[in-house]
Amino acid sequence: MINKPSVQKVIKTAVKKEGMTQWQKRIASSLLLAFFTPLLSYAASGSVSAKLPASTHATIIQFSEYEQGTGTHPVTMTITDNYLRIDDSLSRNMEKIKDEAPEASLQAEGSLQAEGSQQAEGSEEDSGFVLFDRKAKVIYSVSSEEQQIIKVSHVPVTMPSPIALKLRSTKIAMDENTPLISGKKTQNHQIFVNDKLCYNLITVPGLMPDVVLAMSNFNQVLAGQQAETLRYIPADLHEACDLARHTFYPQKHLENGFPLMFQAVDETGKIENVKYSRTLINFKQQDVPVEFFVLPEYSIVPIN
């Protein structure tokens, strides 16, 4: 049984530790948030809804995503053996899923909001979703407003980078009081490109490996499409960090396990200047209707 009050005390002590920087405090807060997630529901979930006539077992992951200039909004991933679906919020489509597992959320230092509060304007609208066919390696971007589906097929990246990219990863020591996540130790890694800090991550090696594989393959397909657009981008606009993550090394940030927290640093290369972040809010396993992975009858536009 998880002793939540004692874990809270450990993290609270860590956050108040003298000399701790702001980004270290955010890491500690993120770990507390992850620990409060119903982890056991992933490892030993046995709830099956008898009311779903045709269902499939899935892992459902909720993130809090921050983007500079846009703010914070929820993102939900639903992963099965065959599909990865991404929704920008718990929209009306998600109401098809019978939710029996408890939720976990945390409000910490104003950067992470309790679910449903201070979301980006319009985040609850049914704007569409993204569906990744894992077997066919095809991404479908569904727009409900335009009633159109953009189809992105897998194309391997064969071209060289327009600028030299030298990557290195540094492992940062974690506090010895950092709690285990589902029995596994967390790690802090920083990725540098051409000697500039680009990404800061908190990962859990061995946690949800199939989800990590799905995310990795999804990024691969996106990388192929990004490579096709590079020829149209002026040379002076290429940015090493973005080239590495989005095109030539799209799996690098997943090499050390499931990312509890991912931070992309802006052009200053300073850890406190985050332009994008994604932080775990909750994850669980449960059955979902197979229709959740069926494309609507919209026109399909292939772009590669």
N, C-alpha and C positions, 0 to 999 in steps of 0.2 A: 504494500500500500504506500502511495506517495504522501509524504508528510509535507504538504504545501506550506504551512506556516514556517517551518524550519528552513525550507528552501528560500522563501521570501526573505527571511532574516539574513541568510547568507548573501543573497544578491544585493539586498539593501545595504549591507555592510560594505560590499565590494564597490557599489556605486559611490558611497561616501568616502571611500579610501582617499587619503590625502595624496595630492599630486596627480590624481587620475584626470586624464584629459577628457574633453567632451565626447570624442568618438569612442573612447574606452567605456564611458558611461552608457552610450547608446548600445554598445555591444553587450554589456551586462544586462541592460534592460531587455534587449532582444532575447537573451538566453532565458531570462525569467519568463518572458512571454511564451517561448517555445516549451519551457518546462511545464507551464500551466496547461498546455494543450493536452487533450485526452489521448495520450500516447498509447495507452493500453487498448484503446478502441481500434488502433491500427494493427497491433500485434495479435489481438484475440477477439476480433469482432465477430459476433455470431448472429447479429440481428438481420433477418431477412423479411422483407415486407411481403405478406401473402396476397396483398391487394394488387401487386404489379403482375399482370398477366405474362408479360415478356420482358425479362430484366436481365441485366448482366452486372457482375460485381465490379466495383470501381473504387479507386482511391480519389478522394475529393480533397483538394488543397486550397486553402484561402490565404492570400497574401495581401499585405498593405503595400501599395506601390506609390512612390513619390517621384514626381518629375518637376524639375525646376521651371517655374513659370506657370505650372498647371495645378500643383498641389497634390494632395494625397487622395487616392481612391482605391477601392477594393478590386482585386482580381481573383477569379476562381478558376482552377484547373481541375478537370475531371478526366482521369486516366484509366483506360482499360487495356486489355491485351492488344486491341486493334486500333484504338483511337485515343487522341488527346484533344479535349475541347477546352477552349479558353473563353471565359465570359468576363466582361469588364466590371460586372457587379452581380449580386444575387438577384438577377432580373426575374421577370415573370416566367421565363423559361425554366428557372430552377425550381419553381413551385411544383413541377412534375415529380420532383424527388421527395420522397417521404423522409423527413429528417427526424431521426430518433436519437442520434448521438448528441451529447452536450457540446456547447460551443465554448471557446476560450478567447478572450480578448484582453488587451491591456492598454491603459493610458499611461504613457511614460514620457516625461520631459517635453510634452507638447508635440513630439514628432510622430508618435503612434497614437491613433485615436481608437476609442472603443468602436466596435463595428456598428455601422449605421449612423455615426456622428461625423459631422463636418466633412462629408464626402464631396467630391467635385460635383459641380452643378450638372444635373442631368444624368448622373451616373446610374440612376434606377430605370432609365428609359430602355426599352427593348431595341437597342441600336443594331443588334446582330451578334455574331460570335465568330470565332475561328475554329475550324475543325481540321485536325491533322490525321490523315489516314496512315497509320504506322506501317502497315504492310506495303502499301503502294508508294509510300514516301511522297505524298501529295498534300499540300495545304490548301484549304478552301476558306477564303475570307468572305463571310456572309454579311451583306448589308441589307437590313430590313427596310431601311428608308428608301433605298434605290431599287430594292427587289432584284439584286444582282449578286452574283458569286464570282469572286476573282480566284482563279485556279493557278497555283504555283507548283510545278512539278520539280522533282529533284534533278538538278544539273550539277555535276561535280565541278569544283573550282580547279581549273587547270592553269589559269594565267598567273604570272608572278605578281607580287605586290608592287604597286607603282613607286613605293619608297621602301627602303630597307627597314625591316622589323626585327629587333632583337629583344626577346622576351626573357624574363627571369621571374621566379616566384620565391618569395621569402616567407618563411613560417615564423609567426610571432608567438612568443610564449604566452600561454593562457594562465590565469590565476589558478592556483592549486585548489581553490574552493569552488571552481566552476562545476556546476552539477552535471551529471551524466544525462544524456538524452536517449531515452529508451535503452538504457544500459550502455550507451556508447559515448566516448569522449568527443568533445567539440574541438575544432581547430580554427585558428585564425591565420589566413594567408593573404598576402598582398602581391599583386601582379604588377610588374613594371614593364613598360615598353619603351625601348630606347632610353633607358635609365630614368624614366619619369613614371611616378606612381599613377596607375590608371584605375585599379580596382582593389577593393578591400572586401574580404569575404569571411563569414563564419560558416564553417561546414561541419557535417557529421558523416565521416566515412562509414559506409556500410548501411546507412539509413535509406530505406526505400530505393534500392538499386534499379528496379524496373522503371520507376518514375524518372530517375536521373537519366536512364537510357532514352526514354521517350523525349525528354527535354533536349538531350544532346542531338538526337536525330532530327528533331524539329529545327534546331539551330542550324544544322547542316543544310537543310533544304533552303532556309532563308539566306544562308551564306552564298549558295549558288546563284540566287536571284540578285543579291547585292553585287556579286562579281560582274554580272552582266551589265549593271548600270555604271560601273566605274569608268568606262570609256567616255562617258558623257560628263564626267566631273572634272573641272579644271585642276591641273596638277597642284596649284597653290592652295587648294581647298582640302586636300587630303590630310587627315589627322591620324596619327599612328595608333592611338588607343582605339579609335573606332574601327580602323581597318583590321586590327588584330581581333577584336571581339566579334564584329559582325560579318567578317569575310574570311580571313585567313587562319584564324585560330578560334573558331566559334565554340569549341568544346573545352577550351583551356580552363575556364572558371568552374567547370564541373569535374575536373580531374580528381579533386580531393573529397568528393562526396556531395551529398545533398546540401544545397546552400540555404541555411537558416536566414542569412542576411547577405545581400549583395549590394555593394555601393560602387557607383561609378563616379570618379573624381573629375572635376572640370579641368580646363586647360592649365590651371595653375599648378596642378600636381600636388595640391595640399589636401590632406585627409579631411580637414574640416569643411572643405568646399565640395559638397556632394551635389551633383547635377541630376542623378537618378539613383533610386534605391528600391529594392524589393525585400520585404521582411515577412517571414512566416507568421501567420495569425493562428491557423488551425489546420489540422488534417485528420482524416478518418477514413474508414472503409465502410461501404454500404452498397446495396443493390440500387441500380438506376434503370429506368426503362430504356430499352434499346432504341426507341424512337428519338431519344435525346441525341443520337448520333446520326440521324437521318437528315439529309439536306432538304431545304424547302424547294419547291418547284419554281426557282428563279432562273433567269438566263445565266449561263456560265461563260465567263470570259477568260481564256487562258492567256497568260502573259509571258510564257517562255516556251 
